[in-house]
Amino acid sequence: MVLFIGTEAAAYYVPSVMEGYQFEFTGTISKVALVGDLIYSNAYEKVLVDLTQFLDNPDVIADAFEEYQKVINSKIIFFAKGMTEESAVVSMLIEKGFTFFVTSALTGPAKDQFRNCLEGKPTYTISGRRVSQTKELSATMSLKKQRSIAVCGCSHRIGATTQALLICKYLLAKGQKVCLVSVNDDMKEWKDALGIHTSRDDEIYSRMIIEGVEIYTDPSKIALIQAKQYDFIVYDFGEINEIEFSSAQFMEKDFCIIVGGVKPGEYKYLKKAYERLISTKTYFVFSFVSEETKPSVLALQGEFAYRTRFAKYSPDPFVYTLEIDETYDGIFPLKKDDEKEKKKHWLFRR
């Protein structure tokens, strides 16, 4: 019997890889403290865990599984879709001695990783480095101020991708080096649909460049992308209600932007965001709001009003105007601001 801590949707390809095994799926478990009784309830041959479902802090998750592994005999395999060894929770688990992870966001490579885990081939060494990526990852680790921005929408066609692209344009206008990573599959068809020419390097990185914005469509290559030393990496997570959406992956970014609406059919979806995606780094951006409606929206936002912004009308997400500054000024620390601050302190010392 194989225990999968998570939903069948998160492991839809697992039964095809492990033919002949019986599976027990727990459904979504948001708190790691609830996992113990499930693992101990039977002498399972394999224990598989969807790491993206937990809402606990990374250190709490790592500590809990360290204790569970001491009790059970089966090695735990973690499914951490779209994460890397630099992700906080994965890094902490590696430090605890866990080495079996399935991280690829693409089904084919994910199956290969899973087969390797079943055969006892570790995904990472205890040091957390794969030999083939040492050069790129060492460059990543040298980055001191590379910031990550997560963007998601509360409902379908609410404008999350538009805002993600506009954030890129905004940061480019401020002199920052920035790119966009599509965590979902929404942008993969853009290259053919828009007739975009790509170079050999673009193909290697799964990248396309549209109106000056560098867009990556394969999140499994994040280590290579981070090594290019961007000031900011913007992650487009798509819609919060999609099966593939990972709250843990979203919340580990430095800034979390939630795009919502005020129509009855849109506002109700914000409930899930309030329940799962709230922290001191969370901001709300509302689309399609009239000037007359803005005061009432801020009143409804209550304690979150000071972190609430309103999107400007932007029919073309690749066109930057100064109006965009009203939405995003003051949220992200800009390199020029840092340099001004250093200069100010230097003059003061003199």
Summary of the structure (lengths in Angstrom):
residues: 350
radius of gyration: 21.5
end to end distance: 71.0
largest distance: 74.8
contacts: 1073
relative contact order: 0.11
helix: 42%
strand: 17%
